[in-house]
Amino acid sequence: MYGDTLRTLIEQALSIRKWSLVKLAEETYINRSVFSNTLRAKDPTPISFSLLEKITLALGYAEDYFFIPYINECFIGGKSNKSRLQPFLIRCGELGRIDCLEQVLERLKNENEKRHLEIIFDVAEHLVRIHRKTEALILHRWIVLADENSQSERMIVSHYRVFAFSIGDDEEQNYQALLKFIPMLSGLPNVIKIEALNTVINLNDILSLNHESLPLAEEKIRLCVELFGTEDNPISNPQTSGYTFSIAPVFYYGHAYLMKQHCLFELGDFKAGLEYSKYYADLSWFPELEDSDRVVVERLGMFARANVFHAKIMLGDFKVLEQLPDFLQENPRETLPFVITVLDAANQYNVDVDNFIQKYNFDIQEYISLKDNTYAVNTSKNRYILFLQKLSTYHYNRGRNEEALQAAIQSWELSKTTNNHSHLRMLASLAVMYNTTPAE
C-alpha cells in the first residue's frame, strides 16, 4: 500500500466491490461529477480531506486506512496546501497517528517556509485542548526547532508546552528544564501565563523551592483578579485573547491564593498564611460557573478548612487534634499531609503525639497508585519522604533511636528514586545527627 498512489488504492477498492462511480456517489451522497474530477480526470482535482473521510466510510475501511497515501495529496505540486493539510493533521493527532505527523513535519521542514508555523501551532493547540499530550508535544517541539530565533508569542507558548509536557520523574532534569524556561515566562499571554505559573509553582514545591514561588503566586493572584475580578466586583466574559484554560478557571483563581498561603507556611509565617484561607474558602460567587465547577469550588473550600487546621497546629494549638479524626474520615487523602504537620509541630514544641500518629498507617505504593499524573505521583513521593524524615526526627527526640534510624533509611531509599537533592541533603544531616548520638 505504501508504494501505491491514493487514487490507485481507491480504484482497487471499487474494483473489488464491483462499484461504479455512480454507486460510490450513492453511498456517499455526493454528486458523481465530483468523483469523475478527483479520480479519473486527466488532471484530477485534489481530494479534500472531508471527501476522503466519506470515501473511506463508504468503503467500510478503518478511518485512517488511506492516511499514508493521503500525505502526498497534501503536497500536490511540491507545495503544502492548508485546506487539506490542517484537517488531516488534526485527525492524525486525534487518532494517535504519530507516524503520519512525523512524515508531514519532515516534508514541511524541507519546504522551509514560515507560513507552516501557524498551521502547526493551531493544530498543536487543538491537541492540547483535547488532552492529546504526546501528539501536541511532537508538534510544539517542531515549532521550537523551526522557529528557534523568534521571540514571537507563538514561539514562547511552544517553549512552555515543551517544558510542561516534558516534566518527568527525574527532578534534576526537571530543575534544569525549569531554569531554561523561566526567562520566557513573562512573554506568555495571560491565560497561558496563569497556567504556566501554576506549573512552575507546583514544580518548585516538588523541588523544595517554595521561597522562589512567593512572587510567582502574587503574580498569579494579580492576573486572576485582573481577569475575573473579586467577590465584590466579579468580571464576566474575561478577555482571554483567544486562548482557553485547560481546566476550570475557578481552580486557577483559588489555587493562586492557596499557593501563596502554602509559600508563607513553607517560610514559617503561619500567622500571615492563616489569613489567606478566606480568599478561596467560598468561591461560589465566581463568574460563569458550570455544574462541573461546583466540585472544584467544594474541593477548594475543603483545602481552605484544612489549611486553617494546619496553621493552628503549627502555631502550637494542639487542641485542634480533637477535630481532625472527623475531618480525615471525610477527607482520607488529606491524612498524610496532616500527619506530617502534626509531626513537624510535635518536633518543634517537643509534644508527645503518639496517640494521634499510631492511628494512621501508610502504604507508599497504594498512596502513589491513587495519583493520575506525573505531578501528583512526584508530589506524593516527596510528601512520603518528608513524612519519613519528620517521623525519624520525632522518634529520635523521643529516644527511640532504632525506629528513628529505620525511618531515615526508608526515606533515603525512596529519595534515590526521585533524584531530589534537597531531600538527600536533609538525610545527610540526619546521618550526622545519628553519628553523633552516644552509644547506649
N, C-alpha and C positions, 0 to 999 in steps of 0.2 A: 504493500500500500504506500510506503514512504517514497517510492520511486515514481508513482503514478500521479498524474495531474488530477485536480479536483473534478474536472468535467468528465474525465475518463472513468473515474470511480462511480460517479453518479450515473453515467450511461450504462456501466456494467450492472449496477443495481437495478436499473429499469429493465434491462435485457433479461436478467434472472427472473424478474416478476412478470415479464412479457407485458410491461406497461408502455403505452404510448405517451406522448406529451399531453394528449387530451386527458388520459387517465390521471396523470400526475397533477394536471390543473384541477381536476375534480377533487382529488384527495387533499389538495392544499387550499382550495377555494381561491386560486389565483388564475388570472387570465392566461390562456395558452401562449399568447404572443410574448409574454414575459420570459417563458422558458425557451421559446424559439430564439429570442435575442440573447439570452445568457448562456445557453448550452450549445446551440447549433449554428449560430451565425458565423460568417467568415471572420468577422472581427467582433467577437462576443462582448456583450455588456458585462462589466464586473458583477459578481454575485454579492449582493448585500448580505450582512450577517443575519438579518431578520429573515431573509429568503432562505439562507442555508438552514436555519433552525426549522423552518416549515418543511423543507425538503427532507431533512433528517427525521423529523417526527412522522411524516407520511410514509417513509420507507421502513419505519419501525426500528431504526438503529438507536444505540445509546447517543445521548445528546452530544457528546464530544467525539463521535466517530470520525467526522471529517475535519477535526481541528488542525491536525498537522498539515494536510494539503491546503487548508484554507489560508495558512500563513502566506503563501505566495500570492493569494488573492488580495492581501493587504498591501502588496508591494508591486502591483502591476506597473510596468514601465520603469521599474527600478526605484520608484518613489513611494513612500508610505502614504496611505490615504486615511485621514482622521475618521471619516464617516464609517469606514469598515473596521479600522484598527481599534478604536476606542471601545465599542461594544464587545468586540471579540476579546480584548484583554480583560475587560470586566468579567466576562463569563468564564474565561480561563482561570482567573483568580478565585471566583466564587466556587468553581468546581475543583480547585486544587491542582490544576494542570500546570505545575511549575515548569515542566519541560517546554511547553508552548511559550510561557512567559520568557524563559531564558533564550529561546530561539529568536523571538521577536526582538528582544533587547539587543542581541548580538547584531541583528540586521540594522537596527536603529543606530547603533554605535558606529557602524560603517558609513552610514549616511552623514553623521556628524553635523546635524542641524539642530539649532536651539529650539525650533518650534515643537520638537518632540517632547521637550521637558514639561510643557503644560499638560499634554495628553497623559503622560506617565504619572505626573503628580496628581491629576484629578482621579485617575484610576486607583492610585495608591491610597488616597484619602477615602475613596469609596470603600475600599477593602478594610481600612482601619475602622470605619463606621460599622461594618458588619462583622467585625472581630476576626477577620482572616489575617492574623498577625504574620504568619510565615510568608505569605504571598506579598503582603504590603511591605515587609522588610526587604524583600528582593528588589522591589521597585524603588523604594526610597534609597537603598544603597546605590543603585544605578544612577539616580539623580545626583547624589553626593559626588560620585566619581565623574559624572559627565559635566557637572557644573561647579567644579571644585574651586574655581577662582571667584565665584559670585558671592555677594553678600545679600542677595535678594531674600525677601521674606520666605519664598518657596524653599530656597536652599536651607535656611535656618530651620524651618519646620521639618524638612527631611533629616537634617542632622539630629533633631530632637527625637524623631521616630526611631532612627537607627540606635541612638543611645538608649531609649526606653525599652525597645524590643530586644535589645542585646543583653540586658541585665540577667545575670545567671547566678550560679551558686558560689563562684569564686569571688570573695569580697575584695581581694586586692585588685583583681581585674575590674570589678565594678567601680572601685575607687579611682583607678586610672581613667576609666571612661568618664566618670563624673568630672574630674579635673579638666578633661578635654572639652566637655560640653558647657561647663559653667559660663565661660566668656560669651557664649551665644545666647544665653537665657534672656537678656534684656531685649533682644531683637525680635522675639516672638510676638505674634498678635495676641491680644489679651486673653482670648478664650484658651488658646493653646498654652499661653504662659501660665495661666491658673492651673491647668493640668500638669504642666512641666514642674511648677513649684511643688505640686503635690508629690510628683515622682521623686524630685530631689530631696524633699523633706523626709519622705519615707526611707530613702536610701541613706540619708545622713543618720537617721535613727538606727538603722541596722548597723551602720559603720561607727556608731557611738560618736557622731559629730554634731550633737544637738546644739552646741554653742554656736555653730555656723548657721543653724536653722532659724534662730530667733528673728533676724531681719527678713528672712525669706517668708516666714509666717506673717510678719507685719505687712509685707508687700502683698501677700495673698489676701489678707483682710482688706487692704485698701482697694485692690482690684475688684473683689467681690462686692464691696459696698458701692463702688462706682457703677458696677453693672446691675446690681439687684436692689440697692438701697438698704434701708433698715426697717425695723418693725414700725417705726413712726412715719416712715416715708418710703414705702416699697415702690420699686420700679417695674412696671410691666413692659413686655416686649423690649428687653435689653438689646443694645446694639452689639452684635457678635461678629460683624464683618464677614458673614458668610460661613463661618466655622460653627460646628456644633460640638457640644460636650459629649464625651464618650459615655458618661454616666450622669445621673441626675444632678443638675446644678446645685440643688439644696445640699447635696453631700459636700461639694467643694466649699460652700459657704460655711457650713458647720464645722468642717474639718479645719478650716483656716483658724478659727478660734480655738478648737481643740488642740491643734498643734502648737499654737503659741502657749497655751496652758501647759502642754507637755514639755516644751522647751524650758519654761520657767521652773517646772518641777525638777527637770534634769539639772538645772543650775542651782537648785536648792532653795528657790524662792517660793515656798509653798503658800505663804500668805497671799502674795500677789497672784499666784496661779489660781488660787481658790476662787477669785472673783470672776474668772472667765467662764465658768460653767453656765452662768446666767445668759450668756450670749448665744448659746446653742441648745439650751435645755428645752425650749419650746419654739420650734421654727414653723409652726402651723400657719403663721402669717405669710410665709414665703410666697411670692407671686407665682401664679400658674402651676400650682402643684397638681400632679396627676395622681391617680389612685395608688400606683406603684410607689410613688414618692413618699406616701404616708408611712410606709415601712421604714424608710430611711430616717424620717423625722423621729419616729419612735425609737429607733436604734441610737440616734444621736442623743435623745433625751436620756436613754439608759446610760450612755457614756458620761453625760454631764453629772448624773447622780453618782455614778461610780467614782468619778474624779473628786467629788466633794468628800466621799469617804476616804479616798487616797490621801488627799491633802490633810484632812483632820488627823488621820493616823500618823502621818509624817510630822505633824505638829505636836505629837505626843498625846493625842486624845484616844486612849486605848478603850474607852467605853464604847466606841463605835463598833468594836469587835462583836458586841452583843447583837448588832443589827445585821452583820454580814451573812450568817448562815441562811437566812431567809432570802436575802438578795442573791446569793450564789446559787441557791436552789432554783431560782427563777432564771438565772443567767450563768449556767455552768461553765461557759467558755471564759468567763472572767475570773475563774478560780485561781489559776496560776499567777496572773498579774497581781491579784490581791495577796496571795501568799508571799510573793516577792516583796511587796510593800510592807507587809507585817514583819517579815524577817529583817528588812532594812531598818525599820523603826525600832525593832527589838534590839538590834545590834547598836544602834545609835544611843538608845536610852537605857540599855542594859536591863531589859524587861524579859521575864520568862513567859514565852508564848507557846510552850509545849502543848498545852491542851488544844490550842487552835490548830497548830501545824499537824498534829497527829490525826486530825480528822480527814486529811486530804492526801491522797497518793496519786502519782502521775506516771503514766507510761509514755515516754517520749515519742515512740513510733505511732501510737494511737493518737496522740496530740497533734503530730505533724500531718497525719493522714486526713485530718479534718480540713486541712487547708487546700485551696484550689488554684493557687498560683505561686510564682516564684517569690514575690514579696512576702506573701503570707507564710510560706514554708521557711524562708530565711529569718523572718521575724520570730517565728515560733522556735526555731533552733536557738537563736540568740537569747530569747526570753528564758528558755530552759537552761541554757548555760549560765545566765545570770542568777536564776533560781539556785542552781547548784553552788555557785560562788557564795551567794548570801547564806545558804544553808551551811556551807563549810565554815564560814566565819561564825555563824550562830553556834554551831556545835563546839567550835574552838573556845568561844567565850564562855560556854557552859562547862568547859573542862572535859569535853568528850572528844579527845584527840583522834581516836580511831575512826569515829564517824565523820569527823571533820576531814581527815585525810581521804577517806573513801569518796566523799562528795567532790573533793578537789580533783581527784583522779578521773572521775566520771566527766567532770567539766572539761578537763584537759583533753580527753579523748574526743569529745564532741566538738570542741573548739578547733581541733585539727581538720575537721571536715569542712569548716567554713572559711579557713584562712583569714580569720579576723584577728588582726594584730593587737587591737585593744584588749580583747579577751585574753590573748596569750600573755600580754604584759601584766594583766591583773593576776593571772595564775602564777606568773613568776614571783609576784610579790607575796602570794600565799605560800609559795615554796620557801621563800626566805623566812616567813613567819614560823613555818613548821621546823625549819632547820635550826632556828634559834630558840626553840622550845626545850627546856631542860628535860632530860630523860626521866621518866617516872621510875 
